[in-house]
C-alpha cells in the first residue's frame, strides 16, 4: 500500500504490508484498477494409503496395546516403532489391523509403502518411496533432478506440522528407512522388518517389538475364524493342526485354505498330512502365489545370509530342535577345537554366528545364550542341508553333535553320581560349559533333557553305540529326578540299537537298567523279563560286575514281592563281589538294601547295624541322595521298632539332605514318613502338614506314591 496515491515503488514512503490470512497473494509495484481472483486453490488431499487388513485377524492383544502406547509418545518429535519377527509371523497383519483401528487419531492421513525388503522383487529405494509420499501429500516439484537429500528435506517440510501415521512395511535395513523419517512432527512411524533394526533404536530411540508365533489358543481361534463349526467339532484335531503349523500365522492360513477347499476332509487327516516332515512344506504351499508358500517366504530370508551363517542354519536341521547353545553349534560346525571347558575361540565364533541368525529372525534367542528354531524352519534347514551339503560332511556334523551331548552329559553325571562305575564312551569330547558343582550339573541336564532324549531317537546305524551309551549315562539323572518315562523310552531305544549292532554286553547292561525302570513304574512282570535276559547275557559274556548289578536290582524286585530271604541271597552275592572290587559306593548301597530285607524279616537290630554302616559309607563319599535315602531307611526301621523319637530325628536328617541335593522324591519320602510318626503320636495337625506337602511333591513327579499319601490323608478325617 502506498501512503500517497501518486506514490510508486520508486518513491519514498512506500510500504508493502499483509495482515491476516490469505490463500492467494499477488505482489506488484503499481496496481491500477481491480485485482480479480477467479479460482480458489483446492485443499491438499488427505492421504489414506493403508492397505486392506485381514478379515480373520486374531489375537495380538498385548502387541496392539504396545502400539497404542507408542502413539502417546508422538509429540513434539515423531514416535518411532520397529515391529520385527520371523517370516510369516504376521507383522504386517498386526500393524495394518492396528492402524485401521486408530485412523481417527491421525487427521492428516496415513502413508504406507511396501519397501519390499524381503521378496522376489528388488527393494524399493528410499528415493522412490519419497517420491510416492510427496505425491500423496500433493507436494509436486522436479523429481528427476532432485537428490535423495533434497527430496528427503522436502518430505520433512511437507510432514512438519501434520499428524500422520506412516507405515514403512517390510524394510530391509536401517539405511532404507532413515530418509523416510520425518523431522519435527507429531506423526507416528511404524516400521516392520524381519530384522530388529537396532540401529534405529541407537540413533533415534526407536521402540522395538519382537512378534512371536501365536500361542496355542490364538492359533486355534484363527483356524476357527476360517473354518467355523469344523473346528468346534474337531477341537483336538484343530489343536494338533495348530501345533504342526508351529503357531505361524502364514502356515495356519494356508492350512485353513486347504481345509476349506476340501470340506469333507476331517481335520485329523489334514494334521496327519503335516506329520511327515519330508512333505510338510509341500502341504503348506498355496500353489499359485509365492507369498503364500511357507518354503518360499523362508527362502527370502535365507538368501540374505552370508556363507557362514547359512552353513550353520543348514546344520541346525540336524539338531533335535529343543534349544541350542554355542557349544552345540560349534560342534555342528566343527569349530570347537579348544581344549578344556569354557569359552574359547570356537565358542566365540559360534556365538557370533548364532547372534547373526537371530538378528535375521531365522532363530530366536529364548534365553541368554540359548537359541530356538521352530519346527517349520528346522524342516526347511534340513531340506537345504540335504540338497546342498555333502552327505559325509553332514554325518560328521551329526556325530560331533552327539559326542558333545554324550560327553557333557557324562561330565554332569560324574558330578551328580560320584564314585559310580564308568565305562569308556565312543566319540571325542568337545568343549562345553563349566560344570563345577552339583547345581551346574543338574541345571545343564534339566535344560538339555529333551535334546538328550531326542538324540536317542535317531535311528541311524552309525550312532548305535552312542545311543545306548547316552541312555546308560542318563540313568542316574533319571533316577534322581524320577523321570521314569524318559528312562524307559531311552533304554527301549538303546536296546534296539544294541541288538542291531550285536553288542551283547551292552544289551545285557541295557536290559538291567530297563528292568529297574520298569520296577519303579510298577511293571513287575516286565522287570522280571529284563532281569532274566540280563542274567543270561551277563553269564554269556562273563561280566561279573554287570551280573552283580543285576542281582542287586533283582533283589529290589523280590523285596517288593515280599520274598525277603531270596532278596537277601541276591544282596549277599552282589556284596561279596563289591567287597572284592573294593567298590565303596556299591557296598554302601547293598548294605542299605540288606537292611530293608532284614526289616521285612523282623530283624531290627541287624537292620539298624547295616543301615548305619551304609550311612557311614555314603557320608564319607559325599553321596547326598543316597544318604537321604539311607536316613529314611534308618527312620523306617526305628519307627517299626517302636523308637519314634529316633525315627523322627532320622527323617529330619533325610529331609535336610534331600533338600540340599535337590532330590524331590527323597524329600517327599521323608515328609510322608514324618507324617506317619506324627499320626502314630496322634498329632493330627503335624501329620496333615507333612502329608499335604508330600502329596504335592509326589503329584508333581507323577508317581503312584501320591495315591498312598492321599489315602493316608483321608484317614485323618474319619
Buried (B, 14 or more C-beta within 10 A) or exposed (E): EBEEEEBEEEEEEBEEEEEEEEEEEEEEEEEEEEEEEEEEEEEBEBBEBBEEBBEBBBBBEEBBEBBEEBBEBBEEBBBBBBBBBBBBBBBBBBBBBBBBEBEEBBEBBBBBBBBBBBBEEEBBEBBBBBBBBBEBBEBEEEBEEBEEEBBBBBBBEBBEEBBBBBBBBBBBBBEBBBBBBBBEBBBBBBBBBBBBBBBBBEEBEBBBBBBBBBEEEBBBBBBBBBBEEBBEEBEEBBBBBBBBBBBBBBBBBBBBBBBEEEEEBBBEEBBBBBEEBEEBBEBBBBEEEBEBBBBBBBBBBBEBBEEBBBBBBBBBBBBBBBBBBBBBBBBBBBBBEBEEBEBBEBBBBBBEBBBBBBBBBBBBBEEEEBBBBBBBBBBBBBBBBEEEBEEEEBBEBBBBBBBBBBBBBBBBBBBBBEBBEEEEBBBEBBBBBEBEEBEBBBBBBEBBBBBBBBBBEBEEEEBBBBBBBBBBBBBBBBBBBBBBEBBBBBBBBBBBBBBEBEBBBBBBBBBBBBBBBBBBBEBBEBBBBBBBBBBEBBBEBEBEBBBBBBBBBBBBBBBEEEBBEBBBBBBBBBBEBBEEBEBBBBBBBBBBBBBBBBBBEEBBEBBBBBBBBBBBBBBEBEBBBBBBBBBBBBBBBBBBBEBBEBBBBBBBBBBBBBBEBBBBBBBBBBBBBBBBBBBEEEBEEBBBBBBEBBBEBBBEBEBEBBEBBBEBBEEEEE
